[in-house]
């Protein structure tokens, strides 16, 4: 689904989230970037990965790893 399709369907835009927070020294790099809707990104805020509920942590890690794999062209 494209960002435009996501926005039309869910009425919210997508944002790049740092899985491990930027303010703790973790940069925007493969494996640390995930696409989240505005609501999910805002609710996560600056919460460290280890403090997130297991389900949220799993979603972030899976999303970041998928983003990395797709970016590296392994499935393109």
N, CA, C and O atoms as a Tripos MOL2 file, in Angstrom:
@<TRIPOS>MOLECULE
protein
  304   303    76     0     0
PROTEIN
NO_CHARGES

@<TRIPOS>ATOM
      1 N           0.8420   -1.1630    0.0000 N.3       1 UNK1
      2 CA          0.0000    0.0000    0.0000 C.3       1 UNK1
      3 C           0.8900    1.2310    0.0000 C.2       1 UNK1
      4 O           1.8420    1.3140    0.7760 O.2       1 UNK1
      5 N           0.5890    2.1690   -0.8540 N.am      2 UNK2
      6 CA          1.3640    3.4040   -0.9060 C.3       2 UNK2
      7 C           0.9780    4.3090    0.2600 C.2       2 UNK2
      8 O          -0.0440    4.0910    0.9110 O.2       2 UNK2
      9 N           1.7980    5.3250    0.5210 N.am      3 UNK3
     10 CA          1.4750    6.2570    1.6000 C.3       3 UNK3
     11 C           0.1630    6.9760    1.2950 C.2       3 UNK3
     12 O          -0.6430    7.2030    2.1980 O.2       3 UNK3
     13 N          -0.0530    7.3330    0.0400 N.am      4 UNK4
     14 CA         -1.2940    8.0170   -0.3410 C.3       4 UNK4
     15 C          -2.5000    7.1140   -0.0710 C.2       4 UNK4
     16 O          -3.5070    7.5730    0.4680 O.2       4 UNK4
     17 N          -2.4030    5.8380   -0.4400 N.am      5 UNK5
     18 CA         -3.4950    4.8990   -0.1900 C.3       5 UNK5
     19 C          -3.7290    4.7240    1.3110 C.2       5 UNK5
     20 O          -4.8710    4.6610    1.7630 O.2       5 UNK5
     21 N          -2.6470    4.6470    2.0730 N.am      6 UNK6
     22 CA         -2.7570    4.5280    3.5230 C.3       6 UNK6
     23 C          -3.4680    5.7450    4.1000 C.2       6 UNK6
     24 O          -4.3490    5.6100    4.9500 O.2       6 UNK6
     25 N          -3.0890    6.9200    3.6440 N.am      7 UNK7
     26 CA         -3.6860    8.1560    4.1510 C.3       7 UNK7
     27 C          -5.1740    8.2190    3.8130 C.2       7 UNK7
     28 O          -5.9830    8.6310    4.6440 O.2       7 UNK7
     29 N          -5.5350    7.8120    2.5980 N.am      8 UNK8
     30 CA         -6.9460    7.8210    2.2060 C.3       8 UNK8
     31 C          -7.7530    6.8070    3.0180 C.2       8 UNK8
     32 O          -8.8740    7.1010    3.4330 O.2       8 UNK8
     33 N          -7.2000    5.6320    3.2430 N.am      9 UNK9
     34 CA         -7.9200    4.5740    3.9540 C.3       9 UNK9
     35 C          -8.0110    4.8340    5.4560 C.2       9 UNK9
     36 O          -9.0740    4.6590    6.0520 O.2       9 UNK9
     37 N          -6.9050    5.2500    6.0690 N.am     10 UNK10
     38 CA         -6.8580    5.3910    7.5230 C.3      10 UNK10
     39 C          -6.8740    6.8440    8.0060 C.2      10 UNK10
     40 O          -6.9130    7.1000    9.2100 O.2      10 UNK10
     41 N          -6.8440    7.7870    7.0730 N.am     11 UNK11
     42 CA         -6.8630    9.2170    7.3810 C.3      11 UNK11
     43 C          -5.7210    9.6370    8.3080 C.2      11 UNK11
     44 O          -5.8950   10.4740    9.1930 O.2      11 UNK11
     45 N          -4.5670    9.0460    8.0870 N.am     12 UNK12
     46 CA         -3.3610    9.4200    8.8200 C.3      12 UNK12
     47 C          -2.1530    9.1530    7.9390 C.2      12 UNK12
     48 O          -2.1570    8.2250    7.1300 O.2      12 UNK12
     49 N          -1.1370    9.9570    8.0950 N.am     13 UNK13
     50 CA          0.0580    9.7890    7.2670 C.3      13 UNK13
     51 C           1.0550    8.8620    7.9550 C.2      13 UNK13
     52 O           0.9320    8.5490    9.1390 O.2      13 UNK13
     53 N           2.0460    8.4340    7.1760 N.am     14 UNK14
     54 CA          3.0970    7.5640    7.7040 C.3      14 UNK14
     55 C           4.3190    8.3990    8.0800 C.2      14 UNK14
     56 O           4.5970    9.4310    7.4690 O.2      14 UNK14
     57 N           5.0290    7.9390    9.0800 N.am     15 UNK15
     58 CA          6.2270    8.6170    9.5660 C.3      15 UNK15
     59 C           7.3370    7.5920    9.7400 C.2      15 UNK15
     60 O           7.0760    6.4280   10.0420 O.2      15 UNK15
     61 N           8.5670    8.0270    9.5510 N.am     16 UNK16
     62 CA          9.7090    7.1690    9.8410 C.3      16 UNK16
     63 C           9.9820    7.2720   11.3360 C.2      16 UNK16
     64 O          10.1430    8.3660   11.8760 O.2      16 UNK16
     65 N          10.0310    6.1430   11.9810 N.am     17 UNK17
     66 CA         10.2810    6.0910   13.4150 C.3      17 UNK17
     67 C          11.6490    5.4720   13.6630 C.2      17 UNK17
     68 O          12.0670    4.5650   12.9440 O.2      17 UNK17
     69 N          12.3320    5.9590   14.6680 N.am     18 UNK18
     70 CA         13.5820    5.3530   15.1120 C.3      18 UNK18
     71 C          13.2120    4.2750   16.1130 C.2      18 UNK18
     72 O          12.6400    4.5820   17.1590 O.2      18 UNK18
     73 N          13.5230    3.0220   15.8180 N.am     19 UNK19
     74 CA         13.1940    1.9170   16.7140 C.3      19 UNK19
     75 C          13.8690    2.1490   18.0610 C.2      19 UNK19
     76 O          13.2280    2.0810   19.1090 O.2      19 UNK19
     77 N          15.1450    2.4170   18.0200 N.am     20 UNK20
     78 CA         15.8790    2.8300   19.2150 C.3      20 UNK20
     79 C          15.9970    4.3410   19.1120 C.2      20 UNK20
     80 O          16.5170    4.8450   18.1170 O.2      20 UNK20
     81 N          15.5230    5.0850   20.1220 N.am     21 UNK21
     82 CA         15.3550    6.5360   20.0230 C.3      21 UNK21
     83 C          16.6040    7.3190   19.5990 C.2      21 UNK21
     84 O          17.7280    7.0520   20.0260 O.2      21 UNK21
     85 N          16.3380    8.2870   18.7440 N.am     22 UNK22
     86 CA         17.3800    9.1740   18.2360 C.3      22 UNK22
     87 C          18.0440    9.9430   19.3820 C.2      22 UNK22
     88 O          19.2610   10.1250   19.3810 O.2      22 UNK22
     89 N          17.2530   10.3900   20.3520 N.am     23 UNK23
     90 CA         17.8110   11.1900   21.4470 C.3      23 UNK23
     91 C          18.7570   10.3930   22.3510 C.2      23 UNK23
     92 O          19.4590   10.9670   23.1840 O.2      23 UNK23
     93 N          18.7700    9.0780   22.1820 N.am     24 UNK24
     94 CA         19.7090    8.2450   22.9530 C.3      24 UNK24
     95 C          20.9320    7.8780   22.1190 C.2      24 UNK24
     96 O          21.7160    7.0060   22.4940 O.2      24 UNK24
     97 N          21.0830    8.5560   20.9850 N.am     25 UNK25
     98 CA         22.2700    8.3550   20.1620 C.3      25 UNK25
     99 C          22.1270    7.3740   19.0290 C.2      25 UNK25
    100 O          23.1090    7.0790   18.3470 O.2      25 UNK25
    101 N          20.9350    6.8580   18.8060 N.am     26 UNK26
    102 CA         20.7130    5.9030   17.7210 C.3      26 UNK26
    103 C          20.2590    6.6680   16.4870 C.2      26 UNK26
    104 O          19.2360    7.3520   16.5180 O.2      26 UNK26
    105 N          21.0020    6.5590   15.4230 N.am     27 UNK27
    106 CA         20.7180    7.3160   14.2170 C.3      27 UNK27
    107 C          19.7220    6.6530   13.2930 C.2      27 UNK27
    108 O          19.2030    5.5700   13.5630 O.2      27 UNK27
    109 N          19.4740    7.3400   12.1960 N.am     28 UNK28
    110 CA         18.5980    6.8220   11.1530 C.3      28 UNK28
    111 C          19.4460    5.9310   10.2620 C.2      28 UNK28
    112 O          20.1760    6.4090    9.3930 O.2      28 UNK28
    113 N          19.3380    4.6410   10.4890 N.am     29 UNK29
    114 CA         20.1020    3.6790    9.7120 C.3      29 UNK29
    115 C          19.2730    2.4160    9.5390 C.2      29 UNK29
    116 O          18.2880    2.2060   10.2470 O.2      29 UNK29
    117 N          19.6720    1.5910    8.6060 N.am     30 UNK30
    118 CA         18.9440    0.3620    8.3610 C.3      30 UNK30
    119 C          18.8990   -0.4860    9.6230 C.2      30 UNK30
    120 O          19.9040   -0.6390   10.3170 O.2      30 UNK30
    121 N          17.7400   -1.0290    9.9070 N.am     31 UNK31
    122 CA         17.5380   -1.8060   11.1150 C.3      31 UNK31
    123 C          17.0540   -0.9650   12.2760 C.2      31 UNK31
    124 O          16.6170   -1.5050   13.2920 O.2      31 UNK31
    125 N          17.1250    0.3660   12.1400 N.am     32 UNK32
    126 CA         16.6360    1.2560   13.1880 C.3      32 UNK32
    127 C          15.5480    2.1810   12.6620 C.2      32 UNK32
    128 O          15.1980    3.1550   13.3290 O.2      32 UNK32
    129 N          15.0070    1.9020   11.4880 N.am     33 UNK33
    130 CA         13.9590    2.7230   10.9040 C.3      33 UNK33
    131 C          12.7420    1.8640   10.6120 C.2      33 UNK33
    132 O          12.8540    0.7630   10.0730 O.2      33 UNK33
    133 N          11.5810    2.3820   10.9760 N.am     34 UNK34
    134 CA         10.3220    1.6820   10.7060 C.3      34 UNK34
    135 C           9.2840    2.7180   10.3020 C.2      34 UNK34
    136 O           9.3040    3.8470   10.7920 O.2      34 UNK34
    137 N           8.3780    2.3370    9.4090 N.am     35 UNK35
    138 CA          7.2780    3.2140    9.0300 C.3      35 UNK35
    139 C           6.1040    2.9630    9.9640 C.2      35 UNK35
    140 O           5.6240    1.8370   10.0950 O.2      35 UNK35
    141 N           5.6550    4.0230   10.6060 N.am     36 UNK36
    142 CA          4.5070    3.9340   11.5050 C.3      36 UNK36
    143 C           3.4990    5.0100   11.1440 C.2      36 UNK36
    144 O           3.8600    6.0530   10.5990 O.2      36 UNK36
    145 N           2.2410    4.7560   11.4470 N.am     37 UNK37
    146 CA          1.2500    5.8080   11.2560 C.3      37 UNK37
    147 C           1.5020    6.8680   12.3290 C.2      37 UNK37
    148 O           2.1760    6.6170   13.3280 O.2      37 UNK37
    149 N           0.9510    8.0440   12.1010 N.am     38 UNK38
    150 CA          1.1490    9.1580   13.0150 C.3      38 UNK38
    151 C           0.7290    8.8030   14.4380 C.2      38 UNK38
    152 O           1.4280    9.1390   15.3930 O.2      38 UNK38
    153 N          -0.4160    8.1210   14.5860 N.am     39 UNK39
    154 CA         -0.9240    7.7620   15.9090 C.3      39 UNK39
    155 C           0.0520    6.8290   16.6420 C.2      39 UNK39
    156 O           0.3560    7.0450   17.8150 O.2      39 UNK39
    157 N           0.5350    5.8030   15.9500 N.am     40 UNK40
    158 CA          1.4670    4.8500   16.5820 C.3      40 UNK40
    159 C           2.7930    5.5150   16.9170 C.2      40 UNK40
    160 O           3.3680    5.2690   17.9770 O.2      40 UNK40
    161 N           3.2760    6.3550   16.0150 N.am     41 UNK41
    162 CA          4.5370    7.0480   16.2440 C.3      41 UNK41
    163 C           4.4280    7.9810   17.4480 C.2      41 UNK41
    164 O           5.3320    8.0380   18.2810 O.2      41 UNK41
    165 N           3.3200    8.7090   17.5340 N.am     42 UNK42
    166 CA          3.1280    9.6400   18.6450 C.3      42 UNK42
    167 C           2.9720    8.8970   19.9640 C.2      42 UNK42
    168 O           3.4690    9.3560   20.9920 O.2      42 UNK42
    169 N           2.2890    7.7550   19.9520 N.am     43 UNK43
    170 CA          2.0910    7.0160   21.2050 C.3      43 UNK43
    171 C           3.3900    6.3880   21.6970 C.2      43 UNK43
    172 O           3.5840    6.2350   22.9030 O.2      43 UNK43
    173 N           4.2780    6.0250   20.7770 N.am     44 UNK44
    174 CA          5.5740    5.4630   21.1720 C.3      44 UNK44
    175 C           6.4610    6.5500   21.7590 C.2      44 UNK44
    176 O           7.1510    6.3340   22.7550 O.2      44 UNK44
    177 N           6.4340    7.7150   21.1350 N.am     45 UNK45
    178 CA          7.2490    8.8230   21.6230 C.3      45 UNK45
    179 C           8.7160    8.4640   21.7170 C.2      45 UNK45
    180 O           9.2890    7.9150   20.7760 O.2      45 UNK45
    181 N           9.3230    8.7730   22.8480 N.am     46 UNK46
    182 CA         10.7470    8.5110   23.0690 C.3      46 UNK46
    183 C          10.9730    7.2650   23.9230 C.2      46 UNK46
    184 O          12.0450    7.0850   24.5010 O.2      46 UNK46
    185 N           9.9630    6.4120   23.9980 N.am     47 UNK47
    186 CA         10.0650    5.2230   24.8410 C.3      47 UNK47
    187 C          11.1360    4.2670   24.3120 C.2      47 UNK47
    188 O          11.0990    3.8880   23.1410 O.2      47 UNK47
    189 N          12.0750    3.8800   25.1500 N.am     48 UNK48
    190 CA         13.0880    2.9050   24.7280 C.3      48 UNK48
    191 C          12.4330    1.5680   24.3720 C.2      48 UNK48
    192 O          11.4120    1.1950   24.9490 O.2      48 UNK48
    193 N          13.0180    0.8710   23.4400 N.am     49 UNK49
    194 CA         12.4900   -0.4000   22.9580 C.3      49 UNK49
    195 C          12.2220   -1.3810   24.1010 C.2      49 UNK49
    196 O          11.1990   -2.0650   24.1050 O.2      49 UNK49
    197 N          13.1320   -1.4490   25.0620 N.am     50 UNK50
    198 CA         12.9850   -2.4190   26.1590 C.3      50 UNK50
    199 C          11.8010   -2.1050   27.0720 C.2      50 UNK50
    200 O          11.3650   -2.9720   27.8280 O.2      50 UNK50
    201 N          11.2720   -0.8750   27.0150 N.am     51 UNK51
    202 CA         10.1490   -0.4970   27.8680 C.3      51 UNK51
    203 C           8.7900   -0.6140   27.1750 C.2      51 UNK51
    204 O           7.7560   -0.3760   27.7970 O.2      51 UNK51
    205 N           8.7870   -0.9740   25.9080 N.am     52 UNK52
    206 CA          7.5330   -1.1130   25.1670 C.3      52 UNK52
    207 C           6.8740   -2.4560   25.4650 C.2      52 UNK52
    208 O           7.5580   -3.4230   25.7970 O.2      52 UNK52
    209 N           5.5370   -2.5190   25.3480 N.am     53 UNK53
    210 CA          4.8670   -3.8180   25.4600 C.3      53 UNK53
    211 C           5.4230   -4.7720   24.4040 C.2      53 UNK53
    212 O           5.8240   -4.3350   23.3250 O.2      53 UNK53
    213 N           5.4490   -6.0480   24.7010 N.am     54 UNK54
    214 CA          6.0460   -7.0490   23.8180 C.3      54 UNK54
    215 C           5.4690   -6.9740   22.4090 C.2      54 UNK54
    216 O           6.2220   -7.0390   21.4370 O.2      54 UNK54
    217 N           4.1600   -6.8400   22.2760 N.am     55 UNK55
    218 CA          3.5290   -6.7910   20.9540 C.3      55 UNK55
    219 C           4.0160   -5.5870   20.1440 C.2      55 UNK55
    220 O           4.2980   -5.7130   18.9530 O.2      55 UNK55
    221 N           4.1130   -4.4240   20.7870 N.am     56 UNK56
    222 CA          4.5980   -3.2250   20.0970 C.3      56 UNK56
    223 C           6.0660   -3.3660   19.7070 C.2      56 UNK56
    224 O           6.4700   -2.9780   18.6110 O.2      56 UNK56
    225 N           6.8560   -3.9250   20.6190 N.am     57 UNK57
    226 CA          8.2770   -4.1390   20.3560 C.3      57 UNK57
    227 C           8.4650   -5.0660   19.1500 C.2      57 UNK57
    228 O           9.2830   -4.7920   18.2720 O.2      57 UNK57
    229 N           7.7140   -6.1440   19.1160 N.am     58 UNK58
    230 CA          7.8010   -7.1040   18.0240 C.3      58 UNK58
    231 C           7.4290   -6.4590   16.6860 C.2      58 UNK58
    232 O           8.1110   -6.6690   15.6830 O.2      58 UNK58
    233 N           6.3390   -5.6700   16.6720 N.am     59 UNK59
    234 CA          5.9230   -4.9810   15.4430 C.3      59 UNK59
    235 C           7.0160   -4.0580   14.9280 C.2      59 UNK59
    236 O           7.2980   -4.0270   13.7300 O.2      59 UNK59
    237 N           7.6240   -3.3120   15.8290 N.am     60 UNK60
    238 CA          8.6870   -2.3770   15.4310 C.3      60 UNK60
    239 C           9.8950   -3.1060   14.8590 C.2      60 UNK60
    240 O          10.4110   -2.7290   13.8070 O.2      60 UNK60
    241 N          10.3410   -4.1360   15.5390 N.am     61 UNK61
    242 CA         11.5320   -4.8690   15.1060 C.3      61 UNK61
    243 C          11.2820   -5.5570   13.7680 C.2      61 UNK61
    244 O          12.1370   -5.5170   12.8830 O.2      61 UNK61
    245 N          10.1180   -6.1870   13.6110 N.am     62 UNK62
    246 CA          9.7840   -6.8480   12.3490 C.3      62 UNK62
    247 C           9.7020   -5.8190   11.2210 C.2      62 UNK62
    248 O          10.2310   -6.0460   10.1330 O.2      62 UNK62
    249 N           9.0450   -4.6960   11.4760 N.am     63 UNK63
    250 CA          8.9110   -3.6370   10.4740 C.3      63 UNK63
    251 C          10.2790   -3.0930   10.0750 C.2      63 UNK63
    252 O          10.5450   -2.9040    8.8880 O.2      63 UNK63
    253 N          11.1460   -2.8410   11.0460 N.am     64 UNK64
    254 CA         12.4800   -2.3150   10.7560 C.3      64 UNK64
    255 C          13.3090   -3.3130    9.9540 C.2      64 UNK64
    256 O          14.0190   -2.9270    9.0250 O.2      64 UNK64
    257 N          13.2230   -4.5870   10.3070 N.am     65 UNK65
    258 CA         13.9730   -5.6010    9.5670 C.3      65 UNK65
    259 C          13.4460   -5.7660    8.1510 C.2      65 UNK65
    260 O          14.2290   -5.9590    7.2220 O.2      65 UNK65
    261 N          12.1200   -5.6920    7.9680 N.am     66 UNK66
    262 CA         11.5400   -5.7660    6.6390 C.3      66 UNK66
    263 C          11.9830   -4.5710    5.7950 C.2      66 UNK66
    264 O          12.3330   -4.7240    4.6250 O.2      66 UNK66
    265 N          11.9660   -3.3940    6.3920 N.am     67 UNK67
    266 CA         12.4170   -2.1880    5.7060 C.3      67 UNK67
    267 C          13.8730   -2.3580    5.2560 C.2      67 UNK67
    268 O          14.2270   -1.9860    4.1380 O.2      67 UNK67
    269 N          14.6960   -2.9100    6.1140 N.am     68 UNK68
    270 CA         16.1090   -3.1270    5.7890 C.3      68 UNK68
    271 C          16.2570   -4.1050    4.6330 C.2      68 UNK68
    272 O          17.0140   -3.8480    3.6980 O.2      68 UNK68
    273 N          15.5470   -5.2130    4.6880 N.am     69 UNK69
    274 CA         15.6270   -6.2300    3.6370 C.3      69 UNK69
    275 C          15.1570   -5.6550    2.3050 C.2      69 UNK69
    276 O          15.8090   -5.8500    1.2790 O.2      69 UNK69
    277 N          14.0300   -4.9500    2.3160 N.am     70 UNK70
    278 CA         13.5150   -4.3680    1.0730 C.3      70 UNK70
    279 C          14.4700   -3.3080    0.5280 C.2      70 UNK70
    280 O          14.6910   -3.2320   -0.6810 O.2      70 UNK70
    281 N          15.0310   -2.4980    1.4100 N.am     71 UNK71
    282 CA         15.9430   -1.4500    0.9740 C.3      71 UNK71
    283 C          17.2040   -2.0380    0.3550 C.2      71 UNK71
    284 O          17.7160   -1.5160   -0.6350 O.2      71 UNK71
    285 N          17.6940   -3.1010    0.9260 N.am     72 UNK72
    286 CA         18.9050   -3.7320    0.4090 C.3      72 UNK72
    287 C          18.6300   -4.4920   -0.8990 C.2      72 UNK72
    288 O          19.5610   -4.9980   -1.5260 O.2      72 UNK72
    289 N          17.3660   -4.5710   -1.3070 N.am     73 UNK73
    290 CA         17.0160   -5.1450   -2.5810 C.3      73 UNK73
    291 C          16.9270   -6.6550   -2.6250 C.2      73 UNK73
    292 O          16.9390   -7.2410   -3.7080 O.2      73 UNK73
    293 N          16.8400   -7.2910   -1.4830 N.am     74 UNK74
    294 CA         16.7960   -8.7420   -1.4680 C.3      74 UNK74
    295 C          15.4760   -9.2910   -2.0060 C.2      74 UNK74
    296 O          15.4230  -10.4340   -2.4600 O.2      74 UNK74
    297 N          14.4000   -8.4820   -1.9570 N.am     75 UNK75
    298 CA         13.1060   -8.9410   -2.4480 C.3      75 UNK75
    299 C          12.6160   -8.1190   -3.6300 C.2      75 UNK75
    300 O          11.4550   -8.2450   -4.0210 O.2      75 UNK75
    301 N          13.4510   -7.2980   -4.1950 N.am     76 UNK76
    302 CA         13.0380   -6.4340   -5.3150 C.3      76 UNK76
    303 C          13.4400   -7.0660   -6.6280 C.2      76 UNK76
    304 O          13.1850   -6.4990   -7.6900 O.2      76 UNK76
@<TRIPOS>BOND
     1     1     2 1
     2     2     3 1
     3     3     4 2
     4     3     5 am
     5     5     6 1
     6     6     7 1
     7     7     8 2
     8     7     9 am
     9     9    10 1
    10    10    11 1
    11    11    12 2
    12    11    13 am
    13    13    14 1
    14    14    15 1
    15    15    16 2
    16    15    17 am
    17    17    18 1
    18    18    19 1
    19    19    20 2
    20    19    21 am
    21    21    22 1
    22    22    23 1
    23    23    24 2
    24    23    25 am
    25    25    26 1
    26    26    27 1
    27    27    28 2
    28    27    29 am
    29    29    30 1
    30    30    31 1
    31    31    32 2
    32    31    33 am
    33    33    34 1
    34    34    35 1
    35    35    36 2
    36    35    37 am
    37    37    38 1
    38    38    39 1
    39    39    40 2
    40    39    41 am
    41    41    42 1
    42    42    43 1
    43    43    44 2
    44    43    45 am
    45    45    46 1
    46    46    47 1
    47    47    48 2
    48    47    49 am
    49    49    50 1
    50    50    51 1
    51    51    52 2
    52    51    53 am
    53    53    54 1
    54    54    55 1
    55    55    56 2
    56    55    57 am
    57    57    58 1
    58    58    59 1
    59    59    60 2
    60    59    61 am
    61    61    62 1
    62    62    63 1
    63    63    64 2
    64    63    65 am
    65    65    66 1
    66    66    67 1
    67    67    68 2
    68    67    69 am
    69    69    70 1
    70    70    71 1
    71    71    72 2
    72    71    73 am
    73    73    74 1
    74    74    75 1
    75    75    76 2
    76    75    77 am
    77    77    78 1
    78    78    79 1
    79    79    80 2
    80    79    81 am
    81    81    82 1
    82    82    83 1
    83    83    84 2
    84    83    85 am
    85    85    86 1
    86    86    87 1
    87    87    88 2
    88    87    89 am
    89    89    90 1
    90    90    91 1
    91    91    92 2
    92    91    93 am
    93    93    94 1
    94    94    95 1
    95    95    96 2
    96    95    97 am
    97    97    98 1
    98    98    99 1
    99    99   100 2
   100    99   101 am
   101   101   102 1
   102   102   103 1
   103   103   104 2
   104   103   105 am
   105   105   106 1
   106   106   107 1
   107   107   108 2
   108   107   109 am
   109   109   110 1
   110   110   111 1
   111   111   112 2
   112   111   113 am
   113   113   114 1
   114   114   115 1
   115   115   116 2
   116   115   117 am
   117   117   118 1
   118   118   119 1
   119   119   120 2
   120   119   121 am
   121   121   122 1
   122   122   123 1
   123   123   124 2
   124   123   125 am
   125   125   126 1
   126   126   127 1
   127   127   128 2
   128   127   129 am
   129   129   130 1
   130   130   131 1
   131   131   132 2
   132   131   133 am
   133   133   134 1
   134   134   135 1
   135   135   136 2
   136   135   137 am
   137   137   138 1
   138   138   139 1
   139   139   140 2
   140   139   141 am
   141   141   142 1
   142   142   143 1
   143   143   144 2
   144   143   145 am
   145   145   146 1
   146   146   147 1
   147   147   148 2
   148   147   149 am
   149   149   150 1
   150   150   151 1
   151   151   152 2
   152   151   153 am
   153   153   154 1
   154   154   155 1
   155   155   156 2
   156   155   157 am
   157   157   158 1
   158   158   159 1
   159   159   160 2
   160   159   161 am
   161   161   162 1
   162   162   163 1
   163   163   164 2
   164   163   165 am
   165   165   166 1
   166   166   167 1
   167   167   168 2
   168   167   169 am
   169   169   170 1
   170   170   171 1
   171   171   172 2
   172   171   173 am
   173   173   174 1
   174   174   175 1
   175   175   176 2
   176   175   177 am
   177   177   178 1
   178   178   179 1
   179   179   180 2
   180   179   181 am
   181   181   182 1
   182   182   183 1
   183   183   184 2
   184   183   185 am
   185   185   186 1
   186   186   187 1
   187   187   188 2
   188   187   189 am
   189   189   190 1
   190   190   191 1
   191   191   192 2
   192   191   193 am
   193   193   194 1
   194   194   195 1
   195   195   196 2
   196   195   197 am
   197   197   198 1
   198   198   199 1
   199   199   200 2
   200   199   201 am
   201   201   202 1
   202   202   203 1
   203   203   204 2
   204   203   205 am
   205   205   206 1
   206   206   207 1
   207   207   208 2
   208   207   209 am
   209   209   210 1
   210   210   211 1
   211   211   212 2
   212   211   213 am
   213   213   214 1
   214   214   215 1
   215   215   216 2
   216   215   217 am
   217   217   218 1
   218   218   219 1
   219   219   220 2
   220   219   221 am
   221   221   222 1
   222   222   223 1
   223   223   224 2
   224   223   225 am
   225   225   226 1
   226   226   227 1
   227   227   228 2
   228   227   229 am
   229   229   230 1
   230   230   231 1
   231   231   232 2
   232   231   233 am
   233   233   234 1
   234   234   235 1
   235   235   236 2
   236   235   237 am
   237   237   238 1
   238   238   239 1
   239   239   240 2
   240   239   241 am
   241   241   242 1
   242   242   243 1
   243   243   244 2
   244   243   245 am
   245   245   246 1
   246   246   247 1
   247   247   248 2
   248   247   249 am
   249   249   250 1
   250   250   251 1
   251   251   252 2
   252   251   253 am
   253   253   254 1
   254   254   255 1
   255   255   256 2
   256   255   257 am
   257   257   258 1
   258   258   259 1
   259   259   260 2
   260   259   261 am
   261   261   262 1
   262   262   263 1
   263   263   264 2
   264   263   265 am
   265   265   266 1
   266   266   267 1
   267   267   268 2
   268   267   269 am
   269   269   270 1
   270   270   271 1
   271   271   272 2
   272   271   273 am
   273   273   274 1
   274   274   275 1
   275   275   276 2
   276   275   277 am
   277   277   278 1
   278   278   279 1
   279   279   280 2
   280   279   281 am
   281   281   282 1
   282   282   283 1
   283   283   284 2
   284   283   285 am
   285   285   286 1
   286   286   287 1
   287   287   288 2
   288   287   289 am
   289   289   290 1
   290   290   291 1
   291   291   292 2
   292   291   293 am
   293   293   294 1
   294   294   295 1
   295   295   296 2
   296   295   297 am
   297   297   298 1
   298   298   299 1
   299   299   300 2
   300   299   301 am
   301   301   302 1
   302   302   303 1
   303   303   304 2
@<TRIPOS>SUBSTRUCTURE
     1 UNK1         2 RESIDUE 1 A UNK
     2 UNK2         6 RESIDUE 1 A UNK
     3 UNK3        10 RESIDUE 1 A UNK
     4 UNK4        14 RESIDUE 1 A UNK
     5 UNK5        18 RESIDUE 1 A UNK
     6 UNK6        22 RESIDUE 1 A UNK
     7 UNK7        26 RESIDUE 1 A UNK
     8 UNK8        30 RESIDUE 1 A UNK
     9 UNK9        34 RESIDUE 1 A UNK
    10 UNK10       38 RESIDUE 1 A UNK
    11 UNK11       42 RESIDUE 1 A UNK
    12 UNK12       46 RESIDUE 1 A UNK
    13 UNK13       50 RESIDUE 1 A UNK
    14 UNK14       54 RESIDUE 1 A UNK
    15 UNK15       58 RESIDUE 1 A UNK
    16 UNK16       62 RESIDUE 1 A UNK
    17 UNK17       66 RESIDUE 1 A UNK
    18 UNK18       70 RESIDUE 1 A UNK
    19 UNK19       74 RESIDUE 1 A UNK
    20 UNK20       78 RESIDUE 1 A UNK
    21 UNK21       82 RESIDUE 1 A UNK
    22 UNK22       86 RESIDUE 1 A UNK
    23 UNK23       90 RESIDUE 1 A UNK
    24 UNK24       94 RESIDUE 1 A UNK
    25 UNK25       98 RESIDUE 1 A UNK
    26 UNK26      102 RESIDUE 1 A UNK
    27 UNK27      106 RESIDUE 1 A UNK
    28 UNK28      110 RESIDUE 1 A UNK
    29 UNK29      114 RESIDUE 1 A UNK
    30 UNK30      118 RESIDUE 1 A UNK
    31 UNK31      122 RESIDUE 1 A UNK
    32 UNK32      126 RESIDUE 1 A UNK
    33 UNK33      130 RESIDUE 1 A UNK
    34 UNK34      134 RESIDUE 1 A UNK
    35 UNK35      138 RESIDUE 1 A UNK
    36 UNK36      142 RESIDUE 1 A UNK
    37 UNK37      146 RESIDUE 1 A UNK
    38 UNK38      150 RESIDUE 1 A UNK
    39 UNK39      154 RESIDUE 1 A UNK
    40 UNK40      158 RESIDUE 1 A UNK
    41 UNK41      162 RESIDUE 1 A UNK
    42 UNK42      166 RESIDUE 1 A UNK
    43 UNK43      170 RESIDUE 1 A UNK
    44 UNK44      174 RESIDUE 1 A UNK
    45 UNK45      178 RESIDUE 1 A UNK
    46 UNK46      182 RESIDUE 1 A UNK
    47 UNK47      186 RESIDUE 1 A UNK
    48 UNK48      190 RESIDUE 1 A UNK
    49 UNK49      194 RESIDUE 1 A UNK
    50 UNK50      198 RESIDUE 1 A UNK
    51 UNK51      202 RESIDUE 1 A UNK
    52 UNK52      206 RESIDUE 1 A UNK
    53 UNK53      210 RESIDUE 1 A UNK
    54 UNK54      214 RESIDUE 1 A UNK
    55 UNK55      218 RESIDUE 1 A UNK
    56 UNK56      222 RESIDUE 1 A UNK
    57 UNK57      226 RESIDUE 1 A UNK
    58 UNK58      230 RESIDUE 1 A UNK
    59 UNK59      234 RESIDUE 1 A UNK
    60 UNK60      238 RESIDUE 1 A UNK
    61 UNK61      242 RESIDUE 1 A UNK
    62 UNK62      246 RESIDUE 1 A UNK
    63 UNK63      250 RESIDUE 1 A UNK
    64 UNK64      254 RESIDUE 1 A UNK
    65 UNK65      258 RESIDUE 1 A UNK
    66 UNK66      262 RESIDUE 1 A UNK
    67 UNK67      266 RESIDUE 1 A UNK
    68 UNK68      270 RESIDUE 1 A UNK
    69 UNK69      274 RESIDUE 1 A UNK
    70 UNK70      278 RESIDUE 1 A UNK
    71 UNK71      282 RESIDUE 1 A UNK
    72 UNK72      286 RESIDUE 1 A UNK
    73 UNK73      290 RESIDUE 1 A UNK
    74 UNK74      294 RESIDUE 1 A UNK
    75 UNK75      298 RESIDUE 1 A UNK
    76 UNK76      302 RESIDUE 1 A UNK
